[in-house]
Amino acid sequence: MGARFYTYIWTLYDCMEAAQLAGKRFVVLDRPNPVTGRSAEGPVLHKEFATFVGRQPISQAHGMTVAELARLFNGEFLTAPVALDTVLMTGWRRADFYDAAGLPWVPPSPNMPTPDTALVYAGTCLFEGTNLSEGRGTTRPFELLGAEGIDGRWAAAANELGLPGVYFREAYFAPTFSKFQGKTVGGVQIHVHDRAAYDPVRTGIGLLVTAKRGWAGFAWRSDNWIDKLTGSPQVRTAIDAGAGVDEVVAGWREELAAFRRTRKEYLLYR
C-alpha cells in the first residue's frame, strides 16, 4: 500500500532474512505501488521503535515497489545479503496510480476495500494511535474519521489549513465494529480532488493537529502506538507542544532527505 506500517513488506523482509539463513535463493515478482512511486514522504523510523509495523528505518510513505524494497533491504539492512532475483513489471511508470495498470483491485485486507482507501492510508492510519475512529467498521475505512462529541467545526478547521488536493466534509457515521461500535459519531470525510497534488502524510498530520486543538476529548492510545506508527516520539511530542503542521513536518526533514538519497540507489523504474 506504499506505507511503512502496512505489514506485507515486513513479511517480505522476514522471509528474506530466513532465506539468507537457510542459504536459499529468493525471488520477488514485482507489482505496482498503488499510490505511485513518485517520492518518499513522512518521518523515518528510528531503530529503537522497530516493530512489525516497521522493522527498519524507511519513511512513512516510501514510494517504492516491493522489488525495490527488497533491493533496499538486501543492500542496507540484512545482516548478510540473500541471493536475490527480481522480476520486473512492464509498462509501469513511477507516476502511475493503480488504475493505470488496468488490473482489478483485489482487497489485500478487509479494511483496504478500494484504491481510494490506499490513497489516504499512509496519513490517516495514524489515527489508530488515537482514541478516534479511523473508520473501521464502515464502508469507507481511513476516509472517515471521528468520535463522539465532534461536530462540523473539525472539518471547517481542517479546510482552513489549505492542504493541497483535498477537501474535508462534515460527516456522521456508526461503525459496525472496532472503536465506537454501534454508536453514531461525528467527524470528517476526506475527499481527494487532486491526487497528484495530495500529500497523505501532511494531511494526516493536519488532521491530528486540528483534532487535538478542537476536541477536548482527544487522547493518544495509552501504549503510545502513535510512536510506533510514526517511528519516533517526534510527531506526538510536537503536537502535544502545540506545533502547527509546518513545524511538525520540519522535524523529520533532514532524516527524510537522507533516506531519499539512499532510496534512489535501489529504484528500478525511472
N, C-alpha and C positions, 0 to 999 in steps of 0.2 A: 504493500500500500504506500510505499515511499516514505514511511515514518519509522524512526528508530525503534519505537515501542511496539510495533506490530511484530509478533514474536516469530513468524516464519523465518526471518533472516537469522535469528539466533539458533533455531533448529538447524539451519544450514551450517552455521558456524560450529555447533557441537558435532554435527556429522562429519565435517571436515577434520576436526580435531581427532575424532575416533578413527577415521580412515587413515590419518597420518600415523597414529599409534599402532594400527593394525597392518601398516605397510600396504595399503590398498590405493589403487588409482581412484580418483574422484572426478566425476563428470557432471557439469552443470548445463542443463538445457535452458538457454536464456528466454526471457519473456518480458513484455513491456512493463515499465513503471507506469501505472495508470494515470499518474498526475504529472507526467513528463520527467525528463532528466535534465531540465534546464540549469538548475542551480541548487546548491546546498544552502539551507536556511536554518536558523534557530541555534539554541545553545548546544554545546558539545559536552558529551558525558564525561564526568570526572571518574577515574577508575575506582575510587572508593565507594561509588554509588552503583557499581555494576550489579545487575540482577538479570533475570530472564527477559525483562523489558528493555535491556541494554547491557550487552556484555562488554562492549569496547567503545572507546571514545570516537564516536561519529556524531554528526549533527542531527538534530531532531527531525528535519526533513532532509534526507541525504541526496536526493536527485540522482540516484544510480539504479541500474538494473541489478538483478540478482547475480548475474555473471560478473559484473563489475565489482559488486560487493565481495564475491568470492575471491577475486584477484586481490582486492584490498586486504581482506582478512589474511590471505596467504602471504602477502608481502609485508604486512605491518604487525600482525597480532598473533598468529600461531607461533607456538614455541619453536617448531620446525615446519618448513613448508610441506604440504601434501603434493603428490603428483596430480596436478590439476589440469583438466581439459575443459574448455568452454565451447559450447556450440551456439553460434551467434544467430540472431534473427536477421531476416532480410526485410528491407522496406521500412524499418523503424527509424525515426529521427528524434533527436533529443527534445524537440518542442512538441511532440505528439502527445495528445491526451488519448485515453483509452479508445474512444470512439473512432479514432483514425485507423485503428488496427482492423476494423471490420469484423471483430470477433464478438461472440455473445459474452455477456457478463455472467459468470458463474460465481455466486456469493461464496467467498472463501471462509466466511463465518456468519452466524445468524445476524450479527449487528453490522454487517457490511453489505447491505442488500443491493446497492446501486453504485455506479461510478460517482454520482453526486456525493454519496457518503464518503468515498475515498478522498474527494476533493477537499473536504473540510476537516477530515480526521486528524491530520498532523497538528492542528491547532486546538480543536475542541475536545480531543481526548484528554487534554489537561484537566477538564472538569471532573474526571474520575478521581482527581486528587482533592476534590472539594465535597461539600455536603449538598451541592446542587445536582439535579438530574442532568445527565448528559444525553437524555433522550432514549435510553434503553427502555424497551417495553412499548415503543411507539413504532410507527412505520417510517419514521424519519430520524433514526438514531444519529447523534452527533450534529444534526442540523437543527434540532430542537433542544433548548437548554432552559432550565427553570427550577423553581422551588415554591413552596407555599409562602405567600406574603409578597411575592414580586408582582409588579404591575407594569404598565406601559412606560414608566419612567426609565426602565433599564434600556429598552430599545431606543428611546429618544437619546439617552446619554451615549450609547454606542454609536448611533448615527452621527452625533456631533463630533466624533473623532475623525471623521472623514477618511476612513480606511479605504484603500483602493479596491475597486471591483466588487464591492459587497454592500448590501443593504440589509437592515435588521427590522423585522416586523414584530410587533407585539403579538404574543401567542399564548394560548392556554391549552393544556393537554393533560391526559390522565394515563400515566404509564400502566401497562398491564403486568409488569414485573419490574424488579430492581427498585431503585430509590423511589419513594412516594407511590408505591404500587396501589392502584385503585383510587388515588386522590387526584383532584384537579389542581394543577399548579400553574403559575404564571411565569412567563419568561420571554424568550425571543426565538424566532425562526430565522435562520440565516439564508439569504438569497444572494447567491453569487451571480452577478450580471455581467462580469467581465473576467473570465477565468484566467486570461493571460496576465492581467494586472493584479489579480488576487494573491495575497500572501497569507496562507493559512496560519503560520506561526504568529506573525504580528497580529492577526485578527484574534487568535486565541488569547494573546496577552491583553489586547484591548478589552476583550470581554471579561477577563479576570479582574482587570483594574476597575472597570466600571461596576462590576457586580459587587466587589468589596466596598467601593465607595458609596454605592447606592442602596445596599440591602444590609440592614443591621444584623440579620441572621447568618451572614456569610461566615464560613469556617473552613479551614483546611482539614482534611482527614487526619485523625489523631496519629496515624503512623507515618505522617509526612510522606505519603505516597507521591505527592507532587514533586518532591526532590528526586525520586527515582525516575519519574516521567521526564522531568527537565534535565536531569543528570547532575544536579548540584543544588545547594540551598539558594543560589543567587536570585532566581526568579521570585521565590517565596519571600525572602527577606527584603528584597527591593520593593515588592508590592506592599508588604506589611509596613514599610517605612514611608509609604505614600508616594512612591515613584510613579511617574507617568509612563506611557508606552515607550517613548523615545529613550528615557533613562533605562528602562528595563532592557530594551534591545541593545543599548550601548554596552551593557555589562558583559555580553558574550562576543563582542565584535572581533577582538583580537584572536580568540580561540577559533572562531569560525573562519577567519581569514587563513589561519594556519591549516585547518582541516581542508579548506578548499584547495590549497596548494598540494597537499598530499593526495587528495581525491583525484586531481587532474591526471596524475600519473597512471591511473588504473581505468580510465574511461575507454570504452571500445567503440563508441559511436560519436560522430562529430556533427 
